[in-house]
Amino acid sequence: MKKKTSRIRRLRIDAAGSAMKHPGQGLTRGWLLAAILFCIPVFVLASPQVEEKLVQAEGMRSSEPVRLRHLLGELRDMEGQATPLQNARIRYLHAYAKAYAGEYDEAIGEARKLLAEADDVDVKVRAGGLIVNSHAATRNFAEGLRQLESTLQLVPGVKSDDVRWHIWVAAAVLYNQIGQYELGLEFSRKLEASPIKPRTKCFAGQLRLEALLNISGLPEKDSEITEVIDYCVEQKELVVANLTRILLARKWAAEGDRRKAIALLRRHLGEAEETRYPRLSVEMHGLLAQYLLEEQQIAAAEAHARRVTREASGIAFTLPLAMAHKTLYQIAERRNDVGAMLQHYRNYAEADKAYLNDVKAREMAYQIVRQETLQKSQQINQLDQKNQLLQLQSRLDQQSAQNTRLVVLLLVVLIASIGYWAFKVKRVQLSLKKLAETDALTGVCNRHNFTLRAEHSLAQCARAGEEAALVMFDLDHFKQINDRHGHQTGDWALKQVTQACQNFCRRIDALGRLGGEEFAFLLHGCDMRNARRMAEDCRMRIAGIDTRETGFDFPITASFGVTTTAVSGYSLAKLLSHADKALYRAKHLGRNRVCGTDDEPMVSVLGEAGEIPAVLAEDAALDGDYRAARLERAC
């Protein structure tokens, strides 16, 4: 029992906490469930014992959910004593209990069945309102709007004012939630103009202010807002009261009085957290982070923003989460923390995209239902203008056309689905092929792919009687770069070296990372002289890499070993072995040089001070296309 009570309490906290939403989005799941709780009217008595149980169940529906389930079980056993109307009320309460517990699909199914079978209009409207709220809670706004439209058509026949107000609250909540604030304002004003119950009046005032904020702005006088806050506090509706305080804080901040807004939010932050509604706390912390950053209170702003990211990490479509990541990004930018800036900006982009997609989905749902409504109205007007025979013929024609469209649509969907999945499979295949063939860090061939390409190129050269060269190089003192400056800097150095070397690689050549800081070229159709010249150009380009953008100043050099098929034959293994020996000879002779299998290591062209001569520096500045063309002519 204790575990079940805790589960229901968590559901209530999550539902009511979802009331925390940006003004542009209206109320969320907590409001939707709150809308379910409003008005359960008293029907004509038939069985006093059943009626007494019903009144008890309706009175404790939001305060004692476990006791409510027990009473519903007792009422189920008393169905034989109840009138049809009382049985309908019992069925409604069972559906309501499922919706309150988060079992929305089952609640919708039972409510639909009740809507179809009930004779009383009030029961039908209450069942329709439950379906509307459940669809909105599951973010199925299109179905919620369709149900709302059909339920509102029943309102003129409603006998109880409480039932009428109940569906009006549901309409105001749903329209605010999908961004149709004019309609939300219309229903909230209708509620305030009616002799509604005090608790309903609190909700109506907040809904009206929320709609006004997104239409023309909040009232100029703060007293109109504080009146709603005070009234909600009197009714002990602290969630709604603090949601209204958030609207007031936004108004003050927009008017330039951020300190006043900060003071208001801080004063009631503890009260909001005590409600244990996560979305309310998230909204307050998010606004405090934003306003404190604008007031240059960096540490406090960061603390509130991180609180938002912790509490709202599972809520992908909330604006406070996106703004919290943006605040953290701005703080990292002021601290010049590049890594943190990148991470927070990525998080901000993802959260903001999810939020905007959610906004678009709501707007799309409204437009779809609106278009459906217009089409229905047009069809009705056309049918009214025809006689009975023409109506029957029209229906037959429409049915035939509809069947044809369905067949065509099914074929189109089938063909599109086949094409789509074929495209997806091909993309996956290409992606996997690329992952299997390239080095994840540098983007060049990995050892396996380099081996395949090199062996293929050597086979072509062997058949054509052409010479090929293998250039192997290894970065000097690379371990010291990692140890002194970190692996992130080492990865940066590997990427820069790869970019520098790719400019010397033609389309028929192969460049690959053999492992760690070791790379190799397979040059198609090149002799020793041109291969050594290319290696020397590549060595100079590597030595000229500017490392200051990493925040450190350190040299990057490489030692090269060169061999050709004229010396080592067309076996890749022998080419690699000979080039490796030449590379280690370059290492032994002092590094940052080129050695070949002809035992004539090329002397470094750097000057005594380590500077590149002007002629070579100008040659090193040539772009990659020109170098590739020059190498092709030379080879």
Secondary structure as GFF3:
##gff-version 3
##sequence-region A 1 635
A	DSSP	alpha_helix	2	17	.	.	.	ID=ss1
A	DSSP	alpha_helix	29	36	.	.	.	ID=ss2
A	DSSP	alpha_helix	48	59	.	.	.	ID=ss3
A	DSSP	alpha_helix	65	77	.	.	.	ID=ss4
A	DSSP	three_ten_helix	79	81	.	.	.	ID=ss5
A	DSSP	alpha_helix	84	100	.	.	.	ID=ss6
A	DSSP	alpha_helix	104	117	.	.	.	ID=ss7
A	DSSP	alpha_helix	121	137	.	.	.	ID=ss8
A	DSSP	alpha_helix	141	152	.	.	.	ID=ss9
A	DSSP	three_ten_helix	155	157	.	.	.	ID=ss10
A	DSSP	alpha_helix	161	177	.	.	.	ID=ss11
A	DSSP	alpha_helix	181	192	.	.	.	ID=ss12
A	DSSP	alpha_helix	198	215	.	.	.	ID=ss13
A	DSSP	alpha_helix	222	234	.	.	.	ID=ss14
A	DSSP	alpha_helix	238	254	.	.	.	ID=ss15
A	DSSP	alpha_helix	258	274	.	.	.	ID=ss16
A	DSSP	alpha_helix	278	294	.	.	.	ID=ss17
A	DSSP	alpha_helix	298	311	.	.	.	ID=ss18
A	DSSP	alpha_helix	319	335	.	.	.	ID=ss19
A	DSSP	alpha_helix	338	384	.	.	.	ID=ss20
A	DSSP	alpha_helix	388	437	.	.	.	ID=ss21
A	DSSP	alpha_helix	447	464	.	.	.	ID=ss22
A	DSSP	beta_strand	468	475	.	.	.	ID=ss23
A	DSSP	alpha_helix	478	485	.	.	.	ID=ss24
A	DSSP	alpha_helix	487	502	.	.	.	ID=ss25
A	DSSP	beta_strand	510	515	.	.	.	ID=ss26
A	DSSP	beta_strand	518	524	.	.	.	ID=ss27
A	DSSP	alpha_helix	528	543	.	.	.	ID=ss28
A	DSSP	three_ten_helix	548	550	.	.	.	ID=ss29
A	DSSP	beta_strand	558	564	.	.	.	ID=ss30
A	DSSP	alpha_helix	565	568	.	.	.	ID=ss31
A	DSSP	alpha_helix	572	588	.	.	.	ID=ss32
A	DSSP	beta_strand	594	596	.	.	.	ID=ss33
A	DSSP	alpha_helix	614	620	.	.	.	ID=ss34
A	DSSP	alpha_helix	624	634	.	.	.	ID=ss35
###
